[in-house]
């Protein structure tokens, strides 16, 4: 492959938050939400400059260890070679380590921005290849699929490569309950068992199948479709406040699920009801919409 030709002008990419699993759809389902991070990427004469504002500004590295930079480097390798230098500016609004896909957003933003900086980048690295690369960097495909494509996505692996199907959800009014406390995806996976009873696996398969029509036009089925017997109960043990909120919402008939590996909780459809009484002083309540566009390249102002 010939070395790439880089654009001189900077590019700006906007990427949505995502909520994965949606109850029974473990490592498969994800939903894009209209809460966004922005990344501006510019080719420089030399070196690496990283600036971070907003969520994670006090914690995230400002060097090659930053996840956006890792994704950018991986994408440039796939596109044929690295530029002499880079300037990266991140404006983060997605809460970090809450189960809202902040790492997927960083990875997808980096890949899409790198692609946009290369002449002919979309032909060299189309969405299917970008998804496969993002899933490799992230370790699983659910969040990166929804972040890249928008809407509702179902992800799977085929011959070692991540693939995804995008659907348009109908009748959803997502509400997020976001705590101040954090929890890592790695921690959330460590508590999961290596095997589950056949009855639980069969129950989850049935609910996951039901979740597709529930999310695409039958919101009356959402409560039944979001029942999970695979991962949420185990994770709730190490996140007791999250587990208590989840139990309370579902006891009242709300189709509430753990957002990703938590600790945020997502209610998929509330019929317009005010759920702020569930929050108390512990939770921030965000009423969101479904993002229908996924990662988007936008003009750079100024």
LOBA-11071 format. One record per atom (N, C-alpha, C, CB): z, y, x. Coordinates in steps of 0.05 Angstrom, whole numbers, plus 32768, in hexadecimal, padded with zeros to 4 digits. Glycine has a CB too. Example, Ala and Ser with C-alpha at 12.3 -4.5 7.8 and 13.67 -1.06 7.14 Angstrom:
809C7F8E8108809C7FA680F6809C7FBE810880B57FA780E2808E7FD38101808F7FEB8111809D8001810280727FF4811A
This chain:
80007FE88011800080008000800080198012801980007FED7FEE802C800B7FED8045801A8006805680157FD480558012800E80668029802580778025801F808B800E802B8087803E803480917FFE803080A27FE7802B80BF7FEF804880A07FD4801E80CE7FDD801C80EB7FDF803080F77FCC7FFE80F47FD9804081097FD6805681157FC6804F81307FBB806F81177FD7805881367FA4805581507F97806881647FA5805A814F7F79805F817D7FA8806F81917FB48084819C7FA1805E81A87FBF807D819E7F87808F81A97F7380A581957F6C807F81B17F5A80BD819F7F6680D3818E7F5D80CE81827F4280EE819D7F5D80DB816C7F3C80DA81607F2180F6815E7F1680CD81447F2280F781607EFB8111815E7EED810F81477ED9811881797EDE812381367ED98123811F7EC7813D81207EB7812181047ED7813A811B7E9D8151811A7E8B815380FD7E81814E812D7E72816C80F27E83817080D67E7B818880D47E68817680C57E94818680C37E54819B80C17E3F81B280AE7E47818F80B87E2581C880B37E3B81DE809F7E3B81D580877E2B81F880AB7E2F81E280707E3181DB80577E2381F580487E1C81C880467E3381F380397E07820980277E0081FE800B7DFE8217802F7DE582087FF97E0E81FD7FDE7E10820E7FCA7E0081FB7FD57E2D82027FB37DFB820E7F9B7DED820E7F9F7DCF822B7F977DF7821A7FB57DC5821B7FBA7DA882287FA37D9981FF7FBF7D9D823D7F997DA5824B7F827D9982417F687DA482487F837D7B82327F597D94822A7F3E7D9D82137F3C7DB082247F2D7D8582057F527DB581ED7F517DC581F27F557DE281D97F667DBC82037F447DED820D7F477E0981F67F467E1D82217F327E1081F37F5B7E2E81DF7F5D7E4281C27F5E7E3781E17F467E5681BF7F627E1D81A57F637E11819F7F7D7E0381A27F4C7DFD81B17F847DF081AC7F9C7DE081B77FB57DED81B97F997DC481A97FCB7DE981B37FE57DF181A77FFB7DE081AE7FEA7E1081B580117DDE81AD80277DCD81AE80417DDE81BE80297DB4819980517DDD8198806B7DEB81A480807DD9817B80727DF481B480927DE481C380A67DD581BC80C27DE081E180A27DD681BE80D67DCE81B580F17DD681CB81007DE581AC81007DBE81D380F57DFB81E581027E0E81D880FD7E2A820380F67E0D81D481137E3981C181117E4F81CB811A7E6A81A881217E4881C1810D7E7F81C381177E9B81A781217EA381CD81007EAE81A881357EB4818F81407EBF818F813D7EDE818B815E7EB7817981367EE9817581347F06815D81447F0E817381177F0F815F81557F22814981637F2E814581597F4A814D81837F2E812C81517F50812681457F6A811081557F77811E81277F678113815C7F908100816B7F9F80FB815F7FBB810981897FA280E3815E7FC380DD81557FDE80E4816B7FF280BF814D7FE180F38165800780FB8178801B80EE81728036811A8179801E80F08185804880E48181806380F3816B807380E4819B8072810D8169806E811C8155807D81388152806F8120815D809B8146813C807681618138806E816581318050817181508074817E813280488185812C802C819B813F8023818F810E802A8196814B800C81A9815D7FFF81AE81547FE3819E817B7FFF81C881507FDC81D081477FC281E5815A7FB681DB81297FC381DF81637F9E81F281757F9081F881687F7581E781927F8C821181697F6C821A815D7F53822A81717F44822981427F57822381757F2A823381867F18823981777EFF822481A07F128250817D7EF3825881707EDA826781577EDE823F816A7EC9826381437ECE8272812A7ECF826F811D7EEB826881167EBA828581167EF7828581097F118282811B7F29826F80F57F12828181357F24827D81487F3A829281467F50827C81657F2F82AB813F7F4882C0813D7F5B82C281227F6982DA81427F4E82B3810E7F5F82B680F37F69829D80E77F7682BE80E17F52828580EF7F6D826D80E27F76826580EA7F92825680E77F63825A80D87FA2825280DF7FBD823A80F27FBD824B80C67FCD823981027FD2822381147FD68213810D7FEF822D81327FD8820C80F37FF081FD80E9800681EC80D17FFD821080E0801D81E380C1800F81D180AB800881DE80957FF781C7809E802181F980977FF4820780837FE38205808B7FC5822380817FEB81FC80A37FBF81FA80AB7FA381E580997F9681F280C97FA181EB80907F7E81DA807C7F7081BF80877F6A81E880737F5681BC80A17F6481A280AC7F60819180AA7F7981A480CA7F57819E80AF7F90818F80AE7FAA818780917FAF81A180B87FC18199807E7FAA819180627FAF8179805A7F9E81A980507FA8817980637F848163805C7F728149806A7F7B816980647F56814C80837F84813480927F8E812880847FA6813C80AF7F968139807B7FB98130806E7FD1812280537FC9814780687FE4812E80447FB68122802B7FAE810780307FA18134801D7F9A810480457F9180EB804B7F8480D680547F9980EE80617F6F80DD80657FAC80CA806D7FC080C180557FD180D680827FD280D380427FD780CA802A7FE480B5801B7FD480E280177FEA80BA80197FBA80A7800B7FA8808C801A7FA680B380087F8D808D80357FAA807680457FA8806780497FC2807D80617F9D8072803E7FD88063803E7FF1806F804B80098049804A7FEC8086805A800580928067801C80A4807E8015807D8070802F80B58086802880C9809B802480BE80B6802D80E38094803380C680CB801F80C080E6802980D280EE804080C380FB801280CB8105804D80DB810E806480F78116805C80CD8126807280FA812280458115812B803D8116812E801E811C81468049812F81308014813381317FF7814981457FF0813A81167FEC814581537FDA815981637FCD815E81587FB1815281817FCC817781517FAB817E81457F91819481567F84818881277F95818F815E7F6B81A3816E7F5C81A8815F7F428199818B7F5781C181587F3D81C981497F2581DA815B7F1381D7812F7F2C81D3815D7EF981E481697EE581EC81537ED181D481817ED68205814B7ED3820E81337EC5821F813B7EAC821F81217ED78217812F7E95822681327E7C823181187E72821581407E68822681027E7B822E80E77E72824980E07E7F821980D27E78825E80DB7E70827780D37E7C827480BB7E8E828C80CD7E66828280BC7EA5828080A77EB9829380907EB3828580B27ED5828B80787EB8829C80607EB682AA805E7E9B82B180617ECC829B80637E8682A680607E6B8296804C7E5A82A5807C7E5D8282803F7E668271802D7E56825A803B7E488281801F7E42825180527E54823B80627E48822280637E5A8245807E7E42822080517E6D8208804F7E7C820380647E9181F1804E7E6A821880707E9C821480857EB08206807B7EC9822F80917EB7820C80627ED181FE80587EE981E180527EE3820C803E7EF381DC80477ECB81C080427EC381B0805D7EC281BF80347EA881BD80727EB881B0808C7EB681A980967ED281C280A07EA881BB80937EE581B5809B7F01819E808C7F0D81CE80987F12819E80727F08818980617F13816E80677F07818F80437F0F816D80697EED8153806F7EDF814A808B7EE78156806C7EC1815C809E7EE8815480B97EEF814880BA7F0B816C80CC7EEE815480AB7F1E814980AB7F39812E809E7F3A815C809C7F4B812A80887F2C8110807A7F2D80FA808B7F208112805F7F1F810080967F0980EC80A67EFA80E680BF7F0A80F680AC7EDE80FA80CC7F1680F580E47F2580E480DE7F3E810F80F17F2E80EA80C87F4C80DA80C17F6380BD80BB7F5B80E680A97F7180BA80AD7F45809F80A77F3B808F80C07F3580A080957F22809D80D47F29809080ED7F21808880FE7F3A80A280FD7F0F809680FA7F50809081097F68807980FD7F7980A8810A7F7A806F80E67F71805980D97F7F804080DC7F6F806080BB7F85802B80E57F7C801180E77F6E800880CB7F667FFB80F57F81800280C87F4C7FFB80AE7F428012809B7F3F7FE780A17F54802A80A67F3F804280957F3E804480847F25805A80A67F40803B808E7F0E803E807F7EF5802B80677EF5803880907EDD801580687F03800380517F06800F803D7F197FE7805A7F0E801B80477F2F802680357F43804080277F3A802B80447F5D804F80357F298069802B7F20806B80317F02808180377F30805F80207EF2805F80247ED5807B801E7EC9804A80137EC7807E80217EAF8099801D7EA480A380017EA7809880247E8680917FED7EA6809A7FD17EAA80A57FCD7EC680837FBE7EA580977FD87EDA80A07FD67EF580B97FE77EFA808B7FDE7F0980BB7FFE7EEE80D2800F7EF080EB80027EE480CE802B7EE380E77FF47ECE80FD7FE67EC181077FCF7ED380F57FDA7EA680F47FC07EDF80FC7FAA7EF0810B7FB47F0980E37F9A7EF981027FCB7F14810F7FD67F2B812B7FE07F2480FE7FED7F37812D7FEE7F0D81477FF97F04815B7FE27EFF8143800A7EEB81527FCD7EF381647FB67EEE816D7FA97F0881567FA17EDC815C7FA97F1C81637F9E7F3681797FAF7F43814B7F9C7F4981767FC97F42818A7FDB7F4D81A47FD97F3E81807FF77F4E81A27FD87F2381BA7FD87F1281C87FBD7F1181B37FE17EF681B87FA87F1281C37F8D7F1081BF7F807EF581E07F8E7F1681B97F8F7EE181B27F857EC681A17F997EB881CC7F7D7EB681937F917EA2817E7FA27E9881857FB17E7E81667F917E92819B7FAB7E71819F7FB67E5681A07FD47E5681B87FAB7E4A81B27FE07E6581B47FFE7E65819C800B7E7081CD80067E75819080017E868179800F7E928161800E7E7F817280027EAD815F7FF87E6F81487FF67E5C814A800D7E4781487FDB7E4E816180107E3B816480257E27816280417E33817F80227E18816C80447E4B816A805E7E58814D80657E5F817B805E7E72813E80527E68812280577E6F8111805B7E56811780407E7F8115804A7E41810280497E2B810C80587E1280FD802D7E248126805D7E108131806A7DF8813380567DE1811F80817DF0813F805F7DCB8142804F7DB3815480387DB7812780457DAB814E80227DA9815C80097DAB814C7FF57DBC81627FFC7D8F81587FE97DCF81497FD77DE081577FBB7DE281477FE27DFC81467FA77DE5814F7F8B7DEA81447F847E0581467F777DD381557F7C7E17814D7F767E3281517F587E39815D7F877E4781407F4E7E4981427F327E5281347F2F7E6D81367F1E7E3E81387F187E7A812B7F137E9481157EFD7E90813F7F097EA980FE7F027E9C80E97EEE7E9B80DD7EEB7EB680D37EF77E8680DE7ED37EC180D47ECD7EDC80E07EE07EF080B67ECF7EDD80FA7EE57EED81097EF57F0081067F137EFD81017EEE7F1B80F77F1C7EE980F37F397EE580FF7F417ECA80D57F407EE6810B7F597ECA81157F647EB180FF7F6D7E9F81297F7B7EB681027F677E8580EF7F717E7180FF7F7C7E5A80DC7F5A7E6880F27F8C7E4981007F987E3280ED7F9D7E1B810E7FB27E3B80F87F9B7E0380EA7FA37DEB80F87FBB7DDF80E97F8B7DD780E97FCF7DD880F47FE77DCC80F07FE77DAE80E880017DD881057FED7D9F81037FEF7D82810E800A7D7981137FD87D74810680137D618110802C7D56812680267D4280F9803C7D49813F802D7D49815580297D368153803C7D1E8170802D7D44815E80337D07815C80427CEE817880447CE2814880357CDA817F805C7CD88198805F7CC981B1805E7CD9819A804A7CB581AF80667CF381C780667D0481D280827D0781C0805A7D1F81ED80847D0681FB809D7D0C821080977D20820780AA7CF2820980937D3A821C80897D4E8233809D7D53820E80837D68824B80927D55826280A27D5C826F80947D73827680A67D44827580A47D89828280997DA0829F80A37DA2827380A27DB982B080917DA982CC80977DAF82CF80937DCD82E080857D9F82D380A97DDC82D380A87DF982EF80AF7E0382BE80BC7E0582FC809D7E12831780A37E1C831680B27E37832780897E20832C80BC7E3F832E80C97E5A832E80B47E70834780DB7E5C8338809C7E6A833A80877E7F831E807B7E84834D80727E76831C806F7E9C830380637EA5830680457EA882F980707EBF82EF80377EA882EF801B7EAE82D480147EB982F6800A7E9582D380057ECF82B97FFE7EDB82AC7FE67ECE82BD7FF97EF982927FE57ECF82837FCE7EC5828B7FB57ED482657FD37EC8828F7FB77EEE82967FA07EFE82B17F947EF582987FA77F1C82C47FA67EEF82DE7F9C7EE582DA7F8F7ECA82F27FB37EE282C97F9B7EB982C57F8F7E9E82B87F747EA082B47FA17E8E82A87F6F7EB4829B7F547EB782AE7F407EC382827F577EC882C07F497ED482D27F367EE282E47F277ECE82E37F447EF682EA7F337EB782FC7F267EA482EE7F127E92830B7F3A7E9482D37F117E9382C57F007E8182C67EE37E8A82A87F097E7F82C87ED07E7782C97EB37E7F82AD7EAA7E8882D37EA27E6882AD7E947E9882947E897EA182867E787E8B82997E777EB982957E6F7E77828A7E5F7E6182997E677E47828D7E417E67828B7E637E3182967E697E1782927E517E05828A7E837E0A82A37E4E7DF0829F7E377DDD82847E397DCF82B57E377DC982787E227DC9825E7E227DBC825F7E317DA282557E057DB782747E2F7D9382767E3C7D7982757E5B7D7C82907E357D6B82817E657D9182807E827D9682647E8A7D9F82947E8A7DAC82577E7A7DAF823B7E807DB782297E807D9F82317E6C7DCD822C7E6D7D8E821B7E6B7D7682207E837D6382207E517D6782397E8A7D6082407EA17D4F82347EBB7D5A825F7EA47D4D82357EBF7D7482297ED77D80820B7ED77D7E82317ED97D9D81FE7EC07D8181E17EBF7D7E81D97EC77D6281D77EA37D8481E87EBE7D4E81E27EC57D3281E57EE37D2D81F37EB57D1E81FB7EEE7D3782017F0B7D3381EC7F1C7D42821D7F127D3C81E57F147D5A81D17F237D6981B67F237D5B81CE7F177D8681AF7F0D7D4F81967F0C7D4081987F1E7D2781907EEF7D3681AF7F1F7D1A81B37F307D0381B37F4D7D0B81CD7F297CF581BA7F537D2481BC7F6F7D2D81A17F7D7D2D81C87F6F7D49818B7F6F7D3181717F7B7D32816A7F887D17815C7F677D3A816A7F797D0181657F877CE7817B7F9B7CE081637F737CD181937F967CE881A97FA97CE181A47FC47CEE81C37F9E7CEA819A7FC47D0681957FDD7D15817B7FEB7D0E81967FD87D3281697FDC7D01814E7FE77CFC81487FE97CDE81397FD57D08815D7FEF7CCE81587FF57CB2816B7FE87C9E813D7FEC7CAC817E7FD87CA881927FCD7C9581AE7FD37C9F818E7FAE7C9381B67FEC7C9E81D17FF47CA881E77FE67C9881D480117CA681E27FDC7C8081F67FCE7C7181FE7FB47C7F81EC7FC87C5581EE7FAB7C9281F47F927CA082037F977CBA81DB7F837CA582077FB07CC282117FB67CDC822C7FAB7CE282117FD37CE0823E7FAC7CCE82597FA27CD482587F847CDA826B7FA77CBB824B7F747CCA82487F587CD0823A7F537CEA823A7F497CB982247F627CEF82137F5E7D0782217F657D2181FA7F6E7D0482367F767D2082437F7F7D39825C7F6E7D40824B7F9C7D3782607F597D3282777F477D3982707F387D53827D7F337D2282847F387D6582807F2B7D7F82967F177D85827E7F417D95828E7F017D9082A27EED7D99829F7EE57DB682A17ED47D8882907EF67DC582897EEF7DE082987EFF7DF5826B7EF27DE582997F197DF382A37F297E0982B87F3E7E01828D7F377E1682B77F497DE882C77F607DE182E57F597DE182BF7F6A7DC682EC7F427DD683087F3B7DD483157F387DF0830B7F217DC583067F2C7E0283107F297E1E83147F447E2B82FE7F167E2E83007F557E2883027F6F7E3583187F807E2982E77F7D7E33831D7F7D7E0F83317F8D7E02834D7F877E0D83317F887DE483517F707E18836B7F697E2383727F7B7E3A836B7F4B7E2C835E7F827E4B83647F947E6283607FB17E5B83517F8C7E7983587FB77E4283557FD27E3883637FD47E1D83377FDB7E36837D7FD27E1C838C7FD07E0383877FE77DEF83A97FCD7E08838580007DF9837F80167DE7836480147DDA838280317DF68350800B7DEB833680077DE083367FF17DCB832280007DF783447FDB7DD283457FC57DBF83537FCD7DA583547FAE7DCB83687FDD7DA683767FE67D8E83647FF77D7D838F7FF57D96835580097D898343801A7D7A832D800A7D6D833780307D8B83227FF77D7C830D7FE67D7283177FD67D5A83027FD37D88832E7FCB7D5C833A7FBB7D46833F7FCC7D2D83547FAE7D4F83497FE57D32834F7FF67D1B83357FFF7D0C835D800F7D25832180067D1B8308800D7D0F82FC7FF67CFF82F480177D2482FB7FDF7D0B82EF7FC87CFD83007FBF7CE682EB7FB17D11831A7FC17CE8832B7FBA7CD183257FCC7CB983497FBD7CD8831B7FE47CBE83147FF67CA982F67FF47CA1831A80137CB082E97FE07CAB82CD7FDB7CA382B87FEB7CB382CA7FE17C8782C07FF77CC982AD80067CDA829F7FF37CEE82BB801D7CE882857FF57CF182767FE47D04827A7FEF7D2082587FE37CFD82927FEC7D2B82997FF67D4582957FE07D5A82B680007D45828D7FE87D7282887FD57D8882927FE27DA2826B7FCD7D8B82977FD27DB5829D7FDC7DD082827FE77DDB82A87FC57DE382837FFE7DE7826B800A7DF382697FFF7E0F826C80297DF382547FEE7E1482527FE17E2D826A7FD07E33824D7FF57E4382757FD47E4B828E7FC67E5382A77FD77E4D828D7FBE7E7082A37FEE7E3F82B97FFF7E3882BF80137E4E82D27FEF7E3182D480237E4982E780227E3282DF80327E1A8301802C7E3C82C7803E7E1A82BE804D7E0282B8803A7DEB82A5805E7E0882BB80447DD382B680347DBA82A080437DAB82D080317DA9828C80337DA18276803E7D92827780347D75825B80367D9F827580477D62827280407D46825480457D3F828580507D33824680317D35822A80337D32822180417D19821E80187D338230803F7D048228804C7CEB824280527CDA8214803A7CDB8244806B7CD2825D80727CC48258807D7CA9826D80857CD4823E807F7CA08239808A7C86824180A77C838246807A7C71824380B67C99824A80D27C97826880D77C96823E80DE7C80827880C27C98829580C67C9782A080D47CAF82A380AB7C9382B780E17CAC82C580EE7CC282D880DA7CCE82D481087CB982D380D27CE782E380BE7CF482F780CA7D0982D280AA7D0282FA80E57D08830B80F27D1C832880EA7D1A830981107D19833080E07D02834C80D87CFF835380C07D11835280D27CE2833F80B17D198344809A7D2A834A80A27D47832D80867D29834280BA7D4E834380C27D6A835E80C87D75833180D97D6F836F80D57D65838980DE7D6F838580F17D86839A80C67D77839780EF7D9A839581007DB2838880F17DC983B1810A7DBA838180D87DC5837880C77DDB835980C87DDF838080AB7DD6834A80CD7DC9832E80C97DCA831E80E27DC4832680B37DB6830980E67DD382F580FB7DCC82E180EF7DBA82E881077DE682DA80FC7DA482C780F27D9182AD81017D9382D280F47D74829780F27D98827C80FD7D9B826A80F27D85827180F77DB7826081037D74824D80FA7D60823180FF7D6B8251810A7D44822280E97D70820980EB7D7E81F280E17D6C820A80DA7D9781DA80E47D7681C280D87D6A81B680C57D7E81AE80EE7D6281A480B47D74819580A27D85818080B27D948189808B7D75817E80AE7DAE816980BA7DBE815080A97DBB817180BD7DDC813A80B57DB4812180A67DAF810D80A87DC5811580B07D97811380B67DDB80FE80BA7DF0810580AD7E0A80FA80D77DF4811E80A87E108125809D7E2A812280B17E41811480847E30811D80A77E59811B80B97E70810280CB7E6D811980A87E8B810680E57E7280F180F87E6D80EF810B7E8480F781087E5280D781107E8D80D181247EA280CD813F7E9580B8811C7EB380DD81537E9D80DD816D7E9080D581837EA480F981737E8480CD819A7E9B80C781B07EAD80E081B97EBC80BC81C87E9E80DC81C27ED580F181CD7EE580F081EB7EE380F081C47F03810681F87ED9810682157ED5811482227EED8115821C7EBB810B823A7EF3811782497F08810C82447F24813482447F09
